[in-house]
Amino acid sequence: MRVGIVILPEDRWWAAEPKWRAAEEYGFDHAWTYDHLGWRSLVDGPWFDAVPTLTAAATVTSRLRLGTFVASPNFRHPVPFMRELNTLDDVADGRIVVGLGAGSASYDARVLGHPELSAKQRADRFIEFTEALDGLLTTDKFDYQGSYFTAVGARNLPGPVQRPRMPFLIAANGPRTMRVVTRFGGGWVTTGRSSESMEEWWRSIGELTGRFEEVLGKSDRDPAEIHRYLSLDAAPQYSMTSAQAFADAAGRAAELGFTDVVAHWPRSTGPYQGHEAVLEQIVEDVLPELQDSSPTG
């Protein structure tokens, strides 16, 4: 089991930098930050952009895979985003993973004054966004014409360090977006469904895993090519309430076939309220056991 940690882009760099350094020193396999203009209950507080944050994180780490958890077309256009990702992958020397999602009807969707889209329209837009971004990262002088995005002779030199491009980690809970995973994804990530209880949430994870296996079985992809990520803190209970709670959650994820789990750095208040002492206990007692049984790749 590989384990990742999300560090929200809310601290000034003097306070954030030690967390990114520690994430590598602690032995996490990957580290992430949210790609939003503002997020839920934290929208009124301090917030920084994901790409410069990850660029700075790349300069103070050397091993960690780094990524967006997740970028969406709510405010991103694939042409400038391609340039940002190429730059980021260059600074990180090929350690970037691009987390992508359709985006919700949230602050990010409203703040630019765009018309509200239905769930179907957001999925349509996301399919275009992923198709275009894939083409832009892999092809110089790329043209794309869609209902939501256009590119005309877009240049991408020198391209990403990783070839043909950096891997996409695609968030998907429905069949249409799951099919995007099978077309473009190096990984699938799910948050499960909104639930009142832990057991209800875990049932939703099992159901979504079964649905993904069905979609994957109808594609021509080798199942081993697509890593499976579970966002543990989408559950009703924060995964790092205790070392045992985290170990139990990671174990249950492994039983369902997940190759990776992702948790959040504890905050002093909600969401993800917890204690760094628990994080340190997890690092010392749980992480080595999980990684001893980690899949390769």
Wavefront OBJ file of the C-alpha trace (Angstrom):
o trace
v 0.000 0.000 0.000
v 1.356 3.382 -1.021
v 0.359 6.315 1.178
v -0.056 9.958 0.247
v -0.656 13.141 2.227
v -2.569 16.295 1.250
v -1.211 19.630 2.472
v -3.802 22.361 1.966
v -2.430 25.535 0.313
v -3.471 27.792 3.183
v -0.224 28.618 5.040
v 2.379 31.197 4.174
v 5.444 29.468 2.799
v 7.489 29.863 5.981
v 4.878 27.651 7.670
v 4.120 25.359 4.715
v 7.688 24.525 3.728
v 8.450 22.406 6.817
v 5.370 20.272 6.122
v 6.469 19.481 2.572
v 9.987 18.668 3.750
v 8.570 16.494 6.527
v 6.249 14.646 4.115
v 9.330 13.376 2.295
v 11.338 12.731 5.452
v 8.422 10.807 6.968
v 8.432 8.445 4.005
v 5.134 9.254 2.301
v 5.029 8.069 -1.305
v 3.209 11.084 -2.723
v 2.072 14.521 -1.542
v -0.742 16.671 -2.904
v -2.456 20.005 -2.622
v -5.933 21.188 -3.596
v -6.354 23.065 -6.867
v -9.111 25.548 -6.095
v -9.638 29.299 -6.057
v -11.345 28.774 -2.722
v -12.709 25.702 -1.004
v -15.902 25.081 0.978
v -15.795 26.343 4.573
v -12.263 27.704 4.063
v -13.236 30.042 1.236
v -13.134 33.088 3.536
v -9.666 32.272 4.847
v -6.140 32.384 3.394
v -5.597 30.333 0.250
v -2.765 30.021 -2.279
v -2.555 28.646 -5.812
v -1.683 24.983 -6.362
v 0.878 25.271 -9.161
v 3.269 27.739 -7.456
v 2.839 25.785 -4.215
v 3.830 22.530 -5.903
v 6.695 24.273 -7.686
v 8.038 25.469 -4.343
v 7.496 21.999 -2.869
v 9.482 20.489 -5.727
v 12.486 22.622 -4.807
v 12.587 21.360 -1.204
v 11.981 17.656 -1.971
v 13.758 15.154 -4.194
v 11.850 11.870 -4.051
v 8.155 12.566 -3.437
v 5.666 12.370 -6.263
v 3.742 15.660 -6.219
v 0.331 16.484 -7.606
v -2.957 18.348 -7.803
v -5.809 16.775 -5.843
v -7.557 17.616 -8.172
v -7.497 20.193 -10.976
v -10.754 20.874 -12.808
v -12.026 22.873 -15.797
v -14.045 25.100 -13.461
v -11.336 27.724 -13.898
v -8.557 25.959 -15.830
v -8.106 26.108 -19.611
v -6.053 23.241 -21.035
v -3.661 25.418 -23.082
v -2.163 27.568 -20.283
v -2.496 24.649 -17.866
v -0.327 22.543 -20.199
v 2.405 25.198 -20.000
v 2.172 25.305 -16.216
v 2.369 21.524 -15.956
v 5.358 21.321 -18.290
v 7.159 23.891 -16.156
v 6.197 22.141 -12.949
v 7.350 18.735 -14.242
v 10.647 20.304 -15.292
v 11.278 21.848 -11.861
v 10.300 18.578 -10.176
v 12.476 16.545 -12.579
v 9.643 14.262 -13.611
v 7.853 13.747 -10.278
v 4.471 15.281 -11.135
v 1.129 13.468 -11.166
v -1.811 15.430 -12.567
v -4.957 14.839 -10.541
v -8.023 15.778 -12.610
v -11.735 15.977 -11.859
v -14.916 17.332 -13.396
v -15.441 20.010 -10.727
v -18.630 20.701 -8.816
v -21.078 23.605 -8.720
v -18.919 25.309 -6.094
v -17.172 28.623 -5.473
v -14.697 27.847 -8.269
v -17.587 27.508 -10.692
v -19.335 30.709 -9.558
v -16.560 33.197 -8.969
v -15.811 33.787 -12.664
v -19.474 34.491 -13.376
v -19.959 31.559 -15.733
v -23.418 30.045 -16.187
v -24.147 27.126 -13.875
v -23.719 23.772 -15.600
v -25.676 20.598 -15.023
v -23.894 17.430 -13.948
v -24.068 16.166 -17.541
v -22.605 19.392 -18.879
v -19.774 19.261 -16.323
v -19.009 15.707 -17.444
v -19.073 16.779 -21.111
v -16.697 19.626 -20.334
v -14.401 17.366 -18.335
v -14.132 14.867 -21.184
v -13.099 17.707 -23.513
v -10.681 19.099 -20.942
v -8.933 15.739 -20.491
v -8.830 14.981 -24.215
v -7.365 18.392 -24.977
v -4.849 18.299 -22.140
v -3.630 14.866 -23.212
v -3.140 16.068 -26.779
v -1.479 19.315 -25.738
v 1.045 17.551 -23.496
v 1.977 14.936 -26.081
v 1.773 16.849 -29.392
v 3.419 20.072 -30.532
v 1.330 22.393 -32.742
v -1.845 20.794 -31.426
v -5.329 21.688 -32.662
v -8.512 20.992 -30.740
v -12.095 22.063 -31.334
v -14.799 21.326 -28.797
v -17.900 22.919 -27.354
v -16.014 24.210 -24.313
v -12.338 24.395 -25.322
v -10.367 25.294 -28.440
v -6.663 25.130 -29.249
v -5.126 26.360 -32.504
v -1.592 25.287 -33.312
v -0.693 25.212 -29.624
v 3.043 24.790 -29.024
v 4.262 22.640 -26.143
v 8.073 22.596 -26.460
v 10.094 21.337 -24.682
v 7.261 19.126 -23.403
v 7.142 17.358 -20.055
v 10.114 15.546 -18.567
v 8.011 12.382 -18.299
v 7.228 10.834 -21.677
v 4.874 10.772 -23.355
v 3.467 12.911 -20.510
v 3.044 12.901 -16.762
v 0.424 10.414 -15.479
v -3.170 11.497 -14.987
v -4.956 10.547 -11.756
v -8.647 10.887 -12.582
v -11.406 11.329 -10.014
v -14.499 9.444 -11.108
v -17.622 8.136 -9.399
v -19.843 7.695 -12.448
v -19.633 5.459 -15.548
v -18.870 8.289 -18.006
v -15.957 9.670 -16.029
v -14.769 6.145 -15.239
v -14.486 5.604 -18.970
v -12.239 8.681 -19.067
v -9.979 6.834 -16.608
v -9.735 3.861 -18.953
v -8.860 6.163 -21.874
v -6.357 8.487 -20.242
v -5.714 7.546 -16.619
v -2.685 6.119 -14.939
v -4.779 6.067 -11.784
v -8.383 6.199 -10.562
v -9.351 8.039 -7.392
v -12.690 7.929 -5.620
v -14.134 9.805 -2.680
v -17.116 7.512 -2.302
v -20.589 8.922 -1.832
v -21.666 11.429 0.795
v -22.698 9.329 3.781
v -23.910 9.717 7.364
v -22.039 6.722 8.766
v -18.716 5.015 8.182
v -20.348 1.716 7.248
v -22.566 3.445 4.704
v -19.494 5.150 3.227
v -17.534 1.900 3.009
v -20.506 0.252 1.277
v -20.426 3.027 -1.309
v -16.705 2.447 -1.816
v -17.347 -1.241 -2.436
v -20.124 -0.449 -4.903
v -18.021 2.100 -6.795
v -15.090 -0.294 -6.917
v -17.341 -2.919 -8.481
v -18.652 -0.397 -10.987
v -15.116 0.637 -11.917
v -14.095 -2.989 -12.429
v -17.050 -3.429 -14.802
v -16.077 -0.351 -16.818
v -12.444 -1.391 -16.861
v -13.385 -4.902 -17.993
v -15.112 -3.456 -21.062
v -11.988 -1.513 -22.074
v -8.752 -2.698 -23.630
v -6.630 -1.499 -20.714
v -4.509 -3.845 -18.650
v -5.933 -3.515 -15.100
v -2.389 -3.505 -13.718
v -1.709 -0.245 -15.605
v -4.218 1.726 -13.527
v -3.477 2.362 -9.859
v -6.450 2.714 -7.525
v -6.472 5.564 -4.998
v -8.901 6.084 -2.128
v -9.356 9.500 -0.532
v -9.799 8.336 3.068
v -10.938 11.682 4.458
v -14.004 11.865 2.244
v -15.458 9.554 4.888
v -17.565 10.949 7.756
v -14.619 10.417 10.128
v -11.132 11.882 9.720
v -8.721 9.020 9.060
v -6.014 10.293 11.418
v -8.126 10.451 14.571
v -5.805 7.702 15.819
v -3.057 5.473 14.476
v -5.352 2.457 14.795
v -8.152 4.179 12.873
v -5.740 4.953 10.060
v -4.337 1.413 9.998
v -7.858 -0.035 9.932
v -8.931 2.252 7.072
v -5.829 1.507 5.008
v -6.294 -2.210 5.601
v -9.903 -2.087 4.527
v -8.904 -0.156 1.389
v -6.313 -2.806 0.559
v -8.949 -5.534 0.885
v -11.017 -3.687 -1.733
v -8.078 -3.634 -4.130
v -6.814 -0.097 -3.642
v -3.104 0.347 -4.292
v -2.904 3.810 -2.700
v -4.602 5.763 0.067
v -4.513 9.517 0.580
v -5.051 11.343 3.888
v -4.795 14.980 4.966
v -2.264 16.726 7.157
v -4.038 17.404 10.464
v -5.374 20.914 11.066
v -6.070 22.667 14.364
v -9.741 23.088 13.393
v -12.116 21.348 11.019
v -12.079 20.090 8.395
v -9.435 17.425 9.043
v -9.053 18.439 12.684
v -6.402 16.377 14.375
v -3.005 16.314 16.040
v 0.441 16.100 14.524
v 1.402 13.701 17.318
v -1.006 11.175 15.791
v 0.502 11.784 12.353
v 3.951 11.095 13.797
v 2.710 7.896 15.436
v 1.254 6.754 12.114
v 4.575 7.500 10.424
v 6.474 5.504 13.025
v 4.146 2.542 13.595
v 1.807 2.168 10.603
v 3.539 3.498 7.502
v 6.408 0.966 7.491
v 4.018 -1.980 7.727
v 1.835 -0.663 4.894
v 4.798 0.027 2.652
v 6.344 -3.375 3.302
v 3.354 -4.805 1.439
v 3.286 -2.004 -1.161
v 2.744 -2.932 -4.834
v 5.538 -2.104 -7.218
v 5.306 0.735 -9.723
l 1 2 3 4 5 6 7 8 9 10 11 12 13 14 15 16 17 18 19 20 21 22 23 24 25 26 27 28 29 30 31 32 33 34 35 36 37 38 39 40 41 42 43 44 45 46 47 48 49 50 51 52 53 54 55 56 57 58 59 60 61 62 63 64 65 66 67 68 69 70 71 72 73 74 75 76 77 78 79 80 81 82 83 84 85 86 87 88 89 90 91 92 93 94 95 96 97 98 99 100 101 102 103 104 105 106 107 108 109 110 111 112 113 114 115 116 117 118 119 120 121 122 123 124 125 126 127 128 129 130 131 132 133 134 135 136 137 138 139 140 141 142 143 144 145 146 147 148 149 150 151 152 153 154 155 156 157 158 159 160 161 162 163 164 165 166 167 168 169 170 171 172 173 174 175 176 177 178 179 180 181 182 183 184 185 186 187 188 189 190 191 192 193 194 195 196 197 198 199 200 201 202 203 204 205 206 207 208 209 210 211 212 213 214 215 216 217 218 219 220 221 222 223 224 225 226 227 228 229 230 231 232 233 234 235 236 237 238 239 240 241 242 243 244 245 246 247 248 249 250 251 252 253 254 255 256 257 258 259 260 261 262 263 264 265 266 267 268 269 270 271 272 273 274 275 276 277 278 279 280 281 282 283 284 285 286 287 288 289 290 291 292 293 294 295 296 297
